[in-house]
Amino acid sequence: MAKNKKKLKIIPLGGMGEIGKNITLFEYGEDIIIVDCGLAFPEDEMLGIDLVIPDITYLTKNKDRVRGIVITHGHEDHIGALPYVLKEINVPVYGTKLTLGLIQYKLEEHGILPNVKLERIMQGQTFELGAFKIEFIRSTHSIADAVALAIHTPVGVVVHTGDFKIDYTPIEGEPMDFARLAELGKKGVLLLMCDSTNVEREGYTMSERTVGDTFEEIFMDAKGRILVATFASNVHRVQQIINAAVKFGRKVAICGRSMVNVVNVAMELGYMNVPEGVMVDIDQIDRYNADKLVIITTGSQGEPMSALSRMASSEHKKVEIVPGDLVIISANPIPGNEKLVSKVINELFKKGANVIYEALADIHVSGHACQEELKLIHSLVKPKFFLPVHGEYRHLKQHADLANRLGMPSENVFIMDIGKVLELTASSAKINGNVTAGKVLVDGLGVGDVGNIVLRDRKHLSQDGIIVVVLTLEGESGNVIAGPDIISRGFVYVRESEDLMDRVKEVTKQALQKCEEKKKSDWTAKKNIIKDSLRDFLYEQTKRKPMILPIIMEI
């Protein structure tokens, strides 16, 4: 009987109320499994931050109970944090062939590959981790080898769709395994966790094949060189670009580090088919006529350091945009990236290139399911409880409403925040308690050493600049021997504001006299009085609040 008292706990540490950073824990008794382990890209106000990864404090405290990490597919928002997490918790990683190929590359870069056990699982296969039996169900997404999961637990079956779209005519392989989902639905599914990214869009997501047709039409009419920017991970999209190039007798060069990595892995593992002699090295593109060349590049999101952005600003070492080039941006701007993308498009047009982007042609289809596809999954799986995942709060709310419209009682639908705990038994579900969760910021080699205070200072510096006041005092008497010298960065240019700088020196001297009168001899008090006096004076003169840094040396 005691066994039935145990509850299944589901704890999202990322990917709820946000796009990216997907990681969810499943806990039963003494066993924990992790599903996905992704990163997010920094928001605008995270100045200088490279990546955002989940806070795994709860996992490190319970590392002895973690049985493994299960990955649904090889996108960065599902595998990007693995190198950081595996340094803390060394457990086996389970995934399909291409997913593990991409993970292997990532772990190699971080120098931890030899210590990690990678377990390859086929679509349709089932394996055991502690109290859990995990089944990989064939799925379709904007990367090959994606799976949905059926997690068989002692209290019932949980179906996790992973990221998916319903594509009846995928580029490679078969469509999603609807028969298996229906079979599970018939036997009874305790909980459905379903991708919410495109829940706001009505209808269906177009098949990836429609993009291939558009490429062929564009390539047929193109007179000059063609550059196509897309997501490196979208192996099927890259394959279709190569197919169109082959059809019209063009050579293909690959540009951008992540694109080169993914194409190499995909070709090695047999997920891409490139005829002999089609690929040429980016260093040798000058040997070919413009009308015989296609360059596939990264930078579809306008990322400042990506290959396409560098080409647009004439900073790329190997590719120079020239009038007559045709640039195809085969991607949708991720929310928040619209400005970056339009900036790149403007620069490309200025250089005389012709640019085709999503607003002008069907050169991109999403990898996520729209409303009608979500309804189909709900209808096949027929879950008792529902937990929308993978989306901002508005997406989760809209998906909850969609489930209600399909007949799911609202008390059986749970909208979660990261760190909250959903407890399930065979007949009940409730949100109960929470664990530590949040963002850990990665800046260069530093993981988690940049927090809110550092970001606040960076913001202050970026908006108002800094003034450094340097003084040398005699230790005994406290008299000023040298200074005050004023250094200004990002506030005013010293030579053009000599009058203001002279007055700053005066205010500093007056502040020091105040210290003498008040018999304040400790450094901190002196620094604070100088800071306060200068802050008031500068605000009065300029209505600005630079960071003020007094440096006092004693001789």
C-alpha positions in Angstrom: 0.0 0.0 0.0 2.8 2.4 0.8 3.8 2.4 -2.8 0.6 4.1 -3.8 1.2 7.0 -1.5 4.2 8.1 -3.5 3.4 11.0 -5.9 4.9 11.9 -9.3 6.4 15.4 -9.1 6.9 17.5 -12.3 9.2 20.5 -11.8 9.9 22.9 -14.7 13.2 24.7 -14.1 12.9 26.6 -17.4 10.7 27.0 -20.5 7.6 28.1 -18.8 6.5 31.8 -19.1 9.5 32.2 -21.5 10.8 31.0 -24.8 14.0 28.9 -24.5 15.9 27.4 -21.5 13.8 24.3 -21.6 14.4 21.9 -18.7 11.8 19.8 -16.8 12.4 17.3 -13.9 10.3 14.2 -13.3 10.6 12.9 -9.7 9.2 9.7 -8.2 10.4 8.3 -4.9 14.2 8.3 -5.1 14.4 8.8 -8.8 14.7 12.0 -10.9 15.0 12.2 -14.7 15.7 15.5 -16.6 13.9 16.2 -19.9 15.9 18.6 -22.1 18.6 21.0 -20.9 18.5 24.2 -22.9 19.7 27.8 -22.9 18.1 31.1 -23.7 19.7 34.1 -25.4 20.1 37.3 -23.4 17.5 40.0 -23.3 18.4 43.6 -24.4 18.9 44.8 -20.8 21.4 42.0 -20.1 24.4 44.0 -21.2 27.4 42.0 -22.2 25.8 38.6 -21.3 26.4 35.8 -23.8 24.0 33.1 -22.7 21.3 32.4 -20.0 21.1 29.0 -18.5 18.8 27.5 -15.9 19.5 27.6 -12.2 20.1 24.0 -11.2 20.6 24.4 -7.4 17.8 21.9 -6.7 19.5 19.3 -9.0 23.0 19.7 -7.5 21.5 19.2 -4.0 19.8 16.0 -5.3 22.5 14.8 -7.8 22.6 11.3 -6.3 19.0 10.7 -7.3 19.4 11.9 -10.9 19.2 8.9 -13.3 19.8 10.6 -16.6 19.0 13.4 -19.1 16.6 12.7 -21.9 16.7 15.0 -24.9 13.8 15.5 -27.4 15.8 17.1 -30.2 19.0 19.0 -31.0 18.0 22.7 -30.8 20.0 25.1 -28.6 17.0 25.8 -26.4 17.0 22.1 -25.5 20.7 21.1 -25.5 22.6 24.3 -25.0 23.0 24.1 -21.2 24.2 20.5 -21.2 28.0 21.3 -21.0 27.3 23.5 -17.9 25.0 21.1 -16.2 27.1 18.0 -16.9 30.1 19.6 -15.2 28.0 19.7 -12.1 26.0 16.4 -12.5 27.6 13.7 -14.5 24.8 11.4 -15.7 24.1 9.6 -19.0 22.4 11.5 -21.8 19.8 9.8 -24.0 18.8 11.0 -27.4 18.5 10.1 -31.1 21.4 9.8 -33.6 21.5 13.4 -34.9 20.7 14.9 -31.5 23.7 13.1 -29.9 25.9 14.0 -32.9 25.2 17.7 -32.2 25.6 17.2 -28.4 28.9 15.4 -29.0 30.3 18.4 -30.9 29.2 20.8 -28.1 30.8 18.7 -25.4 34.0 18.3 -27.4 34.2 22.2 -27.6 33.9 22.3 -23.8 36.5 19.5 -23.3 34.2 17.2 -21.3 33.2 14.7 -24.0 35.4 11.8 -22.7 33.7 11.9 -19.2 30.1 11.8 -20.5 28.1 8.7 -21.4 25.9 9.3 -24.5 23.2 6.6 -25.1 21.6 6.4 -28.5 17.9 5.6 -28.6 15.9 4.9 -31.7 12.5 6.3 -32.5 10.0 3.8 -31.2 12.3 2.3 -28.6 11.6 2.2 -24.8 14.2 2.2 -22.0 14.2 2.3 -18.2 15.6 4.9 -15.8 14.8 4.1 -12.2 11.0 4.1 -11.7 10.4 5.5 -15.2 10.0 3.7 -18.6 10.6 6.3 -21.4 9.4 5.7 -24.9 10.6 7.7 -27.9 7.8 8.5 -30.3 8.5 9.6 -33.9 7.8 13.3 -34.4 8.3 16.1 -36.9 9.9 19.5 -36.2 12.3 21.9 -38.0 15.2 19.6 -37.2 15.6 15.9 -38.1 15.3 13.1 -35.5 12.9 14.9 -33.1 10.8 12.8 -30.7 7.9 13.1 -28.4 8.1 11.1 -25.1 5.7 8.8 -23.4 6.9 8.6 -19.8 5.4 5.5 -18.1 5.4 6.1 -14.3 3.9 4.1 -11.5 0.9 6.6 -11.3 0.2 6.7 -15.1 1.5 7.8 -18.5 2.7 11.3 -19.2 3.0 12.3 -22.9 5.4 15.1 -23.6 5.2 16.3 -27.2 8.6 18.1 -27.3 8.7 20.7 -30.0 6.6 19.6 -32.9 4.6 20.4 -36.0 2.4 18.0 -38.0 4.0 17.5 -41.4 2.4 14.8 -43.5 5.1 15.2 -46.2 8.4 15.5 -44.3 11.6 15.9 -46.2 13.0 12.7 -44.8 11.6 9.8 -42.8 7.9 9.3 -41.9 5.3 11.6 -40.4 4.6 11.7 -36.7 3.5 8.4 -35.2 -0.2 9.2 -34.7 -1.1 5.5 -34.3 1.1 5.2 -31.2 -0.3 8.4 -29.7 -3.9 7.2 -30.4 -3.0 3.8 -28.8 -1.7 5.6 -25.7 -4.8 7.8 -25.6 -7.1 4.7 -25.8 -5.3 3.0 -22.9 -5.4 6.3 -20.9 -3.0 9.2 -20.5 -2.7 10.8 -17.1 -1.1 14.1 -18.3 -0.3 15.8 -21.6 2.5 18.3 -21.8 2.3 20.1 -25.1 4.2 22.7 -27.1 2.4 26.1 -27.0 4.7 28.3 -29.2 2.3 28.8 -32.1 -1.0 28.5 -30.2 -2.0 32.0 -31.3 -1.9 31.1 -35.0 -5.1 29.6 -36.5 -5.0 26.8 -39.0 -2.1 24.5 -39.9 1.7 25.0 -40.2 2.7 24.5 -43.9 4.9 21.5 -44.8 8.6 22.0 -45.1 8.3 20.9 -48.7 6.5 24.2 -49.7 9.8 26.0 -48.9 11.6 23.8 -51.4 9.2 24.7 -54.2 9.7 28.4 -53.4 13.5 28.0 -53.5 13.3 26.4 -56.9 11.2 29.2 -58.3 13.6 31.9 -57.0 16.7 30.0 -58.1 15.3 29.6 -61.6 15.0 33.4 -62.1 18.2 34.4 -60.3 21.0 35.9 -62.5 23.7 36.5 -59.9 25.1 35.0 -56.8 22.6 33.7 -54.2 23.1 33.9 -50.5 20.6 32.1 -48.2 20.5 32.8 -44.4 18.7 30.2 -42.3 19.0 28.4 -38.9 22.0 26.1 -38.9 20.1 23.4 -37.1 17.4 23.2 -39.8 19.1 20.3 -41.7 16.1 19.8 -44.0 16.0 23.4 -45.0 19.7 23.3 -45.9 19.1 20.1 -47.8 16.4 21.8 -49.9 18.7 24.8 -50.6 21.4 22.3 -51.8 18.8 20.4 -53.9 17.7 23.6 -55.6 21.4 24.6 -56.3 22.1 21.1 -57.8 19.0 21.4 -60.0 20.2 24.7 -61.5 23.9 23.8 -61.7 25.3 25.9 -58.9 28.1 25.1 -56.4 27.4 25.5 -52.7 29.7 27.1 -50.1 28.9 27.1 -46.3 29.6 30.1 -44.2 29.4 30.6 -40.4 30.8 28.4 -37.7 27.6 26.8 -36.4 26.4 26.2 -40.0 29.7 24.4 -40.9 29.5 22.3 -37.7 25.9 21.2 -38.2 26.4 20.4 -41.9 29.5 18.3 -41.1 27.7 16.3 -38.4 24.5 15.9 -40.6 26.6 14.7 -43.6 28.7 12.3 -41.4 25.6 10.7 -39.9 23.7 10.5 -43.2 21.0 13.1 -42.6 22.1 15.1 -45.6 22.8 13.9 -49.1 25.2 16.1 -51.1 26.3 14.9 -54.6 30.1 14.7 -55.1 31.6 18.0 -56.2 28.8 20.3 -55.2 30.4 21.7 -52.1 33.2 24.2 -52.4 35.4 25.9 -49.8 34.4 29.4 -48.9 38.0 30.5 -49.6 37.6 29.4 -53.2 34.3 31.2 -54.1 36.2 33.7 -56.3 37.0 30.9 -58.8 33.4 30.6 -59.8 31.1 32.8 -61.8 28.4 34.6 -59.7 25.6 32.8 -61.5 27.1 29.4 -60.5 27.3 30.0 -56.8 25.1 29.6 -53.7 26.3 30.6 -50.2 24.5 29.2 -47.2 25.1 31.3 -44.1 24.1 31.9 -40.5 22.6 35.2 -39.4 18.9 34.9 -40.2 18.2 36.6 -36.8 20.4 39.6 -37.4 22.8 38.5 -34.6 25.6 41.2 -34.5 28.5 38.7 -34.7 26.9 36.3 -37.3 28.2 35.9 -40.8 25.4 37.7 -42.6 25.6 40.7 -40.3 29.3 41.0 -40.9 28.7 40.8 -44.6 26.1 43.5 -44.4 28.5 45.8 -42.6 31.5 44.9 -44.8 33.4 43.3 -41.9 33.4 39.7 -43.3 36.9 38.5 -44.3 35.7 36.2 -47.1 32.4 37.4 -48.6 31.7 40.9 -49.8 28.1 41.8 -50.8 28.1 43.3 -54.3 25.3 44.8 -56.5 23.4 42.0 -58.2 23.6 39.5 -55.2 20.3 37.9 -54.2 20.0 37.4 -50.4 17.2 35.1 -49.1 16.5 35.3 -45.4 14.7 32.0 -44.7 13.5 32.5 -41.2 11.1 34.5 -39.1 12.5 37.0 -36.6 12.3 35.6 -33.1 10.2 38.0 -31.0 12.6 40.8 -29.9 14.9 40.4 -32.9 12.8 42.3 -35.4 15.0 45.5 -35.2 18.2 43.6 -35.7 16.8 41.8 -38.8 15.4 44.9 -40.4 18.8 46.7 -39.8 20.6 43.9 -41.7 18.0 44.0 -44.5 18.5 47.8 -44.9 22.3 47.4 -45.0 22.0 44.7 -47.7 19.7 46.8 -49.8 22.2 49.8 -49.5 24.9 47.6 -50.9 22.9 46.9 -54.0 21.7 43.4 -53.1 18.2 42.2 -53.7 16.7 40.8 -50.5 13.8 38.4 -50.2 12.5 37.9 -46.7 9.5 36.3 -45.1 7.1 39.2 -45.9 7.8 38.8 -49.6 7.6 35.0 -50.3 7.0 31.6 -48.7 10.6 31.0 -47.8 10.1 30.0 -44.2 7.7 27.7 -42.4 7.6 27.3 -38.6 8.6 24.2 -36.8 5.8 24.5 -34.3 2.1 23.4 -34.4 -0.7 25.9 -35.0 -4.2 25.6 -33.4 -5.7 22.8 -35.6 -2.6 20.6 -35.1 -2.8 21.1 -31.4 -6.4 20.1 -31.4 -5.5 16.9 -33.2 -2.9 16.0 -30.6 -5.4 16.7 -27.7 -8.1 14.6 -29.4 -5.7 11.6 -30.0 -4.1 11.6 -26.5 -7.3 12.4 -24.6 -5.4 13.2 -21.3 -7.0 13.4 -17.9 -4.8 16.5 -17.0 -3.1 19.1 -19.2 0.0 21.2 -18.7 0.8 23.6 -21.5 4.6 24.0 -21.9 7.2 25.9 -24.1 5.9 29.5 -24.3 5.4 32.8 -22.6 2.6 33.2 -20.2 0.2 34.4 -22.9 0.9 31.3 -25.0 0.3 29.0 -22.0 -3.0 30.8 -21.2 -4.2 30.6 -24.8 -3.3 26.9 -24.9 -5.2 26.3 -21.6 -8.2 28.1 -23.2 -8.0 25.8 -26.3 -8.0 22.7 -24.0 -11.1 24.1 -22.2 -12.8 24.6 -25.6 -12.1 20.9 -26.4 -13.9 19.9 -23.2 -11.1 19.7 -20.7 -12.4 20.9 -17.3 -10.5 24.1 -16.2 -9.6 22.6 -12.8 -7.6 19.9 -14.8 -5.5 22.4 -16.6 -2.4 23.8 -14.9 -0.5 26.9 -16.0 2.9 26.7 -14.2 5.8 29.0 -13.4 9.4 27.7 -13.3 10.2 26.3 -9.9 6.6 25.3 -9.1 5.9 21.6 -8.3 3.0 19.7 -9.9 2.1 16.7 -7.8 0.2 13.8 -9.5 -1.4 10.6 -8.3 -3.4 8.3 -10.5 -6.6 10.3 -9.9 -5.5 13.8 -8.7 -3.2 16.7 -9.6 -2.3 19.9 -7.8 0.4 22.5 -7.7 2.2 22.1 -4.3 5.3 24.0 -3.2 8.3 25.2 -5.2 12.0 24.8 -5.5 14.8 27.2 -6.4 14.7 28.2 -10.0 15.7 31.2 -12.2 18.4 32.5 -14.5 22.2 32.0 -14.4 24.0 34.4 -16.6 27.1 33.3 -18.6 29.6 36.0 -19.6 32.8 34.8 -21.3 34.1 32.0 -19.0 32.2 33.3 -16.0 29.1 31.3 -15.1 26.8 33.0 -12.6 29.4 35.6 -11.5 27.4 38.4 -13.1 24.3 39.1 -11.1 21.7 41.9 -10.7 24.1 44.3 -9.1 26.7 44.0 -11.9 24.0 44.4 -14.5 22.7 47.4 -12.7 26.2 49.0 -12.7 26.6 48.2 -16.4 23.3 49.8 -17.2 24.3 52.9 -15.1 27.7 53.1 -16.9 26.0 52.7 -20.3 23.5 55.4 -19.7 25.4 58.0 -17.6 29.1 57.3 -17.8 31.6 57.5 -15.0 33.7 60.2 -13.2 36.8 59.1 -11.3 38.3 61.6 -8.7 41.9 60.8 -7.8 43.4 62.4 -4.6 46.7 62.0 -2.7 46.6 62.9 1.0 49.3 63.1 3.6 48.6 60.5 6.2 49.4 62.5 9.3 47.8 65.9 8.6 45.2 64.8 5.9 46.4 67.7 3.7 46.0 67.3 -0.1 49.4 66.7 -1.7 48.3 66.0 -5.3 45.0 66.3 -7.1 42.1 66.2 -7.3 42.6 64.8 -10.8 39.4 64.2 -12.7 38.9 61.3 -15.3 35.6 61.3 -17.2 34.5 58.4 -19.4 31.1 58.4 -21.2 30.0 61.5 -19.2 31.6 64.6 -20.8 34.8 65.0 -22.8 37.3 66.6 -20.4 39.0 69.0 -22.9 35.7 70.4 -24.0 34.3 70.9 -20.5 37.3 72.3 -18.7 35.2 74.9 -16.9 32.9 72.1 -15.5 35.9 70.0 -14.5 37.5 73.0 -12.6 34.3 73.4 -10.7 34.3 69.6 -9.9 37.7 70.0 -8.4 36.5 72.9 -6.3 33.5 70.9 -5.0 35.8 68.0 -4.2 38.1 70.3 -2.1 35.1 71.8 -0.3 33.9 68.3 0.5 37.3 67.5 2.0 37.1 70.6 4.2 33.7 69.4 5.4 35.4 66.2 6.5 38.0 68.2 8.4 35.3 70.2 10.2 33.3 67.1 11.1 36.6 65.4 12.2 35.8 62.5 9.8 39.1 60.8 9.3 38.2 57.3 7.9 38.4 56.7 4.2 34.8 55.5 3.7 33.3 58.6 5.2 35.6 60.9 3.1 34.7 59.0 -0.1 30.9 59.1 0.7 31.0 62.9 1.4 32.9 63.5 -1.9 30.4 61.3 -3.7 27.4 63.0 -2.3 28.7 66.5 -2.9 29.6 65.7 -6.5 26.4 63.9 -7.2 24.3 66.9 -6.1 26.5 69.4 -8.0 26.6 67.4 -11.3 22.9 66.8 -11.3 22.3 70.5 -10.7 24.6 71.4 -13.6 23.8 68.7 -16.1 20.7 66.8 -15.0 22.8 63.6 -15.3 23.9 61.1 -12.7 27.2 59.5 -13.7 28.8 56.8 -11.5 31.2 58.6 -9.2 34.4 56.8 -8.1 36.6 58.6 -5.6 40.1 57.1 -5.2 42.1 58.4 -2.2 45.8 57.5 -1.8 47.7 58.1 1.4 51.4 58.9 1.7 
